[in-house]
Amino acid sequence: MPLTSEKKSEIIKKFGESEKDTGNTRVQIALLSERIAQISGHLKKAPKDHHSRRGLLMLVGQRRRLLNYLMRKDLEGYRKLIKELGIRR
């Protein structure tokens, strides 16, 4: 279920400023969004998996906090990122 290293490096290249830019808020939000999508797909197949559901809710909360931070610091970058990722707000 975890992200493969190829997928992770692809996301880092797309949203980061360099290949080693893993701490960037945009990169962190994009990685969380990918994990959220994977876990959501798993929960459609296994609706009684409450442990994964709790993990999903924790990831969604963490992404929400990072998005709020990005919105405070860089409003235009926030709008661009949610449009790219297809996150509804």
Secondary structure, DSSP 8 states (H G I E B T S, - for coil): ----HHHHHHHHHHHSSSTT--S-HHHHHHHHHHHHHHHHHHHHH-TT-HHHHHHHHHHHHHHHHHHHHHHHH-HHHHHHHHHHHT---
